[in-house]
Amino acid sequence: MPSVSQFFGIAIYMYFNDHTPPHFHAEYGGNEALYEIETLRIYAGKLPRRAHNLVIEWADLHRSELMDNWQRARRGLSLIDIEPLE
């Protein structure tokens, strides 16, 4: 599962040919959550509140890049790194 970004101990991943809806995986401290790209809603898993808020802030800034990577992953292409949250 390729990582597309890492910040403040949070890793953001996408699987190739993953199931819909378009989403990404966020991992932090042994926890994982799956976020829909379009709505930024968690539909599986859970992160601590602080990590969740950071993921939402980051994803809101990079939603188009996340969707571009989702399309690339669906086609089996390499993913583009996305700037971390600073």
Secondary structure, DSSP 8 states (H G I E B T S, - for coil): --EEEEETTEEEE--TT--SS-EEEEEETTEEEEEETTT--EEEE---HHHHHHHHHHHHHSHHHHHHHHHHHHTT----------
